[in-house]
Amino acid sequence: MKLKNFLFSKAFVVTMMSVGVSWVVLLGGSMLYLQINSRPWSEQSVPNTLNLSIDSAFAILSELELEAIHLDSVYSASGIPGSVLEQTPKEGSLVKSGRPVYLTTYRKTPPSESISVVEGQDARLAKIILERKGFIVDVHEEPNIILEGKVVRVESKGFSLSPEDRRVRGSKIVLVVGSSSLINVRIPYLLGLSLAETTYKLTQSSLSLGYVEYSDLVITASDTTNARVIRQFPSSSKGRVKAGTSIDVILKN
């Protein structure tokens, strides 16, 4: 009976009205806070920055109070170095001021790749490896019976490259491949020549350098540079051999 009297009393009505007003104020305040925090009036369309320079893209986005973030760069021979390749969000997307726009650009310098090709490797496989690394491969044949169809050396601008050497993608690489020949060539006289001179003379004679041995007196790098051929096999007195034949030498300083 007391509960029934309380439910219909003035105190209960006042209490319920107070609770209702409190909920209205709480919900209204929350909605107002969310409205202000979401800043619907600050929504704007993301501009198109594709193909612009990274500096121009940053300037345009900064004027619109958007935060430009350089996310990554990729290399492409057809792309303009330093220009924008991709942007996220895309052009026309509605975002609030202060939101990030991620940019991907073309690299200004192409990445380098190791040669990773060794002497004696199958020439066709070597060519595939070099091309997949982005090199422009020019195949040259050189008489070499031992390395017929194999890699003799890899060159760039006239210099021999080791497997660990690196060059930028798009570089021109010369792949020297051994080939057989029925032509007989005269064996040159090599005694007294340095190793570099010997290699050049054999190449000019369509022959290849075989086993290289140094005397026990050759110890330092300087000794190696100053060493001269004291014996060759076969000797020049043997006359002619097939083009591509290897000539072994012994050097001493």
C-alpha positions as CSV (number, residue, x, y, z in Angstrom):
1,M,0.0,0.0,0.0
2,K,2.9,2.3,0.8
3,L,4.5,1.5,-2.6
4,K,1.3,2.4,-4.4
5,N,1.0,5.7,-2.5
6,F,4.7,6.5,-3.4
7,L,4.2,5.8,-7.2
8,F,1.4,8.3,-7.3
9,S,3.1,10.8,-5.0
10,K,4.5,14.2,-6.0
11,A,8.0,13.1,-4.9
12,F,8.0,10.2,-7.4
13,V,6.9,12.5,-10.2
14,V,9.6,15.0,-9.4
15,T,12.3,12.2,-9.2
16,M,11.3,10.8,-12.6
17,M,11.3,14.3,-14.2
18,S,14.8,14.9,-12.8
19,V,16.0,11.6,-14.2
20,G,14.4,12.4,-17.6
21,V,16.0,15.8,-17.7
22,S,19.4,14.4,-16.8
23,W,19.2,11.8,-19.6
24,V,18.1,14.5,-22.1
25,V,21.0,16.7,-21.1
26,L,23.5,13.8,-21.2
27,L,22.4,12.6,-24.6
28,G,22.2,16.1,-26.0
29,G,25.6,16.9,-24.8
30,S,27.1,13.7,-26.2
31,M,25.5,14.3,-29.6
32,L,26.8,17.9,-29.6
33,Y,30.3,16.7,-28.6
34,L,30.3,14.2,-31.4
35,Q,29.0,16.7,-33.9
36,I,31.7,19.2,-33.0
37,N,34.5,16.6,-32.9
38,S,33.5,15.1,-36.3
39,R,33.7,18.5,-37.9
40,P,31.3,17.8,-40.8
41,W,31.9,21.4,-42.1
42,S,35.6,20.6,-42.6
43,E,35.0,17.8,-45.1
44,Q,36.7,18.4,-48.5
45,S,37.5,16.6,-51.6
46,V,41.0,15.1,-52.0
47,P,42.8,16.7,-55.1
48,N,44.5,14.8,-57.8
49,T,48.3,14.8,-57.3
50,L,49.3,12.1,-59.8
51,N,52.2,13.0,-62.0
52,L,53.0,16.1,-60.0
53,S,56.4,16.5,-58.4
54,I,56.5,15.5,-54.7
55,D,57.1,19.1,-53.7
56,S,54.1,20.4,-55.6
57,A,51.9,17.6,-54.1
58,F,53.0,18.5,-50.6
59,A,52.3,22.2,-51.2
60,I,48.8,21.6,-52.6
61,L,47.8,19.2,-49.8
62,S,49.2,21.6,-47.2
63,E,47.0,24.5,-48.5
64,L,44.0,22.3,-48.0
65,E,45.1,21.4,-44.4
66,L,45.8,17.8,-45.4
67,E,48.9,16.0,-44.1
68,A,51.0,14.6,-47.0
69,I,53.0,11.5,-46.2
70,H,55.6,10.1,-48.6
71,L,54.9,6.4,-48.2
72,D,57.3,4.7,-50.7
73,S,59.1,5.1,-54.0
74,V,59.4,2.6,-56.9
75,Y,61.6,2.6,-60.0
76,S,60.2,2.6,-63.5
77,A,62.2,3.5,-66.7
78,S,59.1,5.1,-68.1
79,G,58.2,7.2,-65.0
80,I,59.2,10.7,-64.3
81,P,61.7,10.6,-61.4
82,G,60.3,12.3,-58.2
83,S,56.7,12.5,-59.6
84,V,53.7,11.0,-57.8
85,L,52.7,7.5,-58.9
86,E,49.9,6.7,-56.5
87,Q,47.9,8.4,-53.8
88,T,45.6,7.2,-51.0
89,P,42.8,8.3,-50.6
90,K,42.0,8.6,-54.3
91,E,41.1,11.8,-56.0
92,G,37.6,13.0,-55.0
93,S,37.4,11.2,-51.7
94,L,35.8,13.2,-48.9
95,V,38.1,13.6,-45.8
96,K,38.4,16.0,-42.8
97,S,41.2,18.5,-42.5
98,G,44.3,17.2,-40.9
99,R,43.8,13.7,-42.3
100,P,46.8,12.0,-44.0
101,V,47.2,11.5,-47.8
102,Y,49.8,8.8,-48.6
103,L,51.9,9.3,-51.7
104,T,54.0,6.9,-53.7
105,T,56.6,8.3,-56.1
106,Y,58.9,7.2,-58.9
107,R,62.5,6.8,-57.6
108,K,65.0,9.4,-58.7
109,T,67.8,6.9,-59.0
110,P,67.3,3.3,-60.3
111,P,68.2,0.5,-57.8
112,S,71.4,-1.5,-58.3
113,E,71.6,-5.2,-58.8
114,S,74.5,-7.6,-58.4
115,I,75.8,-9.4,-61.5
116,S,75.5,-12.9,-59.9
117,V,76.9,-14.6,-63.0
118,V,80.1,-16.6,-62.9
119,E,82.6,-17.9,-65.4
120,G,81.7,-21.3,-66.8
121,Q,77.9,-20.8,-66.2
122,D,75.6,-21.8,-69.0
123,A,75.3,-18.7,-71.3
124,R,71.5,-19.0,-71.9
125,L,70.8,-19.2,-68.2
126,A,73.2,-16.3,-67.5
127,K,71.4,-14.1,-70.1
128,I,68.0,-14.9,-68.4
129,I,69.4,-14.0,-65.0
130,L,70.9,-10.7,-66.2
131,E,67.7,-9.7,-68.1
132,R,65.5,-10.5,-65.1
133,K,67.6,-8.2,-63.0
134,G,66.8,-5.4,-65.5
135,F,70.0,-5.3,-67.4
136,I,70.3,-4.7,-71.2
137,V,72.3,-7.7,-72.3
138,D,74.5,-7.7,-75.4
139,V,76.0,-11.2,-76.2
140,H,79.5,-11.3,-77.7
141,E,81.1,-14.6,-78.8
142,E,84.8,-15.2,-78.3
143,P,86.7,-18.2,-79.4
144,N,87.2,-20.5,-76.4
145,I,87.1,-24.3,-76.8
146,I,87.0,-25.0,-73.1
147,L,84.1,-22.6,-72.4
148,E,82.1,-23.2,-75.5
149,G,78.5,-22.1,-74.9
150,K,79.6,-21.0,-71.4
151,V,80.2,-17.6,-69.8
152,V,83.8,-16.4,-70.4
153,R,83.3,-13.1,-68.6
154,V,80.8,-10.2,-68.0
155,E,81.8,-6.7,-69.0
156,S,80.6,-3.2,-68.6
157,K,82.2,-0.3,-70.5
158,G,85.2,-2.4,-71.2
159,F,85.8,-3.6,-67.6
160,S,85.3,-7.1,-66.4
161,L,82.8,-7.6,-63.6
162,S,82.8,-10.0,-60.8
163,P,79.6,-11.7,-59.6
164,E,79.5,-9.4,-56.6
165,D,79.8,-6.2,-58.6
166,R,76.6,-4.1,-58.8
167,R,75.2,-2.0,-61.6
168,V,71.9,0.0,-61.8
169,R,69.0,-1.5,-63.7
170,G,68.9,-0.5,-67.3
171,S,72.7,-0.6,-67.6
172,K,74.1,-2.2,-70.7
173,I,76.0,-5.5,-69.9
174,V,78.2,-7.4,-72.3
175,L,78.0,-11.2,-71.9
176,V,81.1,-12.8,-73.5
177,V,80.4,-16.4,-74.5
178,G,82.8,-19.0,-75.6
179,S,82.5,-20.4,-79.1
180,S,84.3,-23.1,-81.1
181,S,86.0,-22.4,-84.4
182,L,87.6,-24.5,-87.2
183,I,90.0,-21.7,-88.0
184,N,93.6,-22.2,-87.1
185,V,95.5,-19.2,-85.7
186,R,99.2,-18.6,-84.9
187,I,100.3,-18.8,-81.3
188,P,101.7,-15.4,-80.3
189,Y,105.1,-15.0,-78.5
190,L,104.2,-14.0,-74.9
191,L,107.5,-14.1,-73.0
192,G,108.2,-10.9,-71.2
193,L,104.6,-9.6,-71.2
194,S,102.6,-8.8,-68.1
195,L,99.4,-10.7,-67.4
196,A,97.2,-7.8,-68.7
197,E,99.3,-7.6,-71.9
198,T,99.2,-11.4,-72.3
199,T,95.4,-11.4,-72.0
200,Y,95.0,-8.6,-74.6
201,K,97.4,-10.3,-77.0
202,L,95.6,-13.7,-76.7
203,T,92.3,-12.0,-77.3
204,Q,93.6,-10.3,-80.4
205,S,94.8,-13.7,-81.6
206,S,91.4,-15.4,-81.0
207,L,92.9,-17.4,-78.2
208,S,92.0,-17.6,-74.5
209,L,94.0,-17.4,-71.3
210,G,94.3,-20.7,-69.6
211,Y,96.0,-21.7,-66.3
212,V,98.1,-18.9,-64.7
213,E,100.9,-19.8,-62.3
214,Y,103.3,-17.5,-60.4
215,S,106.8,-18.3,-59.2
216,D,107.5,-18.6,-55.5
217,L,109.1,-15.1,-55.6
218,V,105.8,-13.5,-56.4
219,I,104.4,-12.7,-53.0
220,T,102.8,-9.2,-52.8
221,A,100.2,-7.5,-55.0
222,S,103.0,-5.3,-56.4
223,D,105.0,-8.4,-57.3
224,T,101.9,-9.7,-59.2
225,T,101.5,-6.5,-61.1
226,N,105.2,-6.4,-62.1
227,A,105.4,-10.2,-62.9
228,R,106.2,-11.1,-66.5
229,V,105.7,-14.3,-68.5
230,I,108.7,-16.6,-68.4
231,R,107.1,-19.7,-70.0
232,Q,104.0,-20.5,-72.1
233,F,102.2,-23.7,-73.0
234,P,102.0,-24.4,-75.9
235,S,104.9,-22.2,-77.0
236,S,104.8,-20.0,-80.0
237,S,107.1,-22.5,-81.8
238,K,104.2,-24.9,-82.0
239,G,102.9,-22.8,-84.9
240,R,99.1,-22.9,-85.2
241,V,96.2,-24.1,-83.1
242,K,92.4,-23.9,-83.3
243,A,90.9,-20.5,-82.4
244,G,89.7,-20.5,-78.8
245,T,92.5,-22.8,-77.5
246,S,93.7,-21.9,-74.0
247,I,97.3,-20.9,-73.5
248,D,98.8,-21.5,-70.0
249,V,101.5,-19.2,-68.6
250,I,104.0,-19.0,-65.8
251,L,105.0,-15.5,-64.5
252,K,107.9,-14.2,-62.5
253,N,109.0,-10.8,-61.4
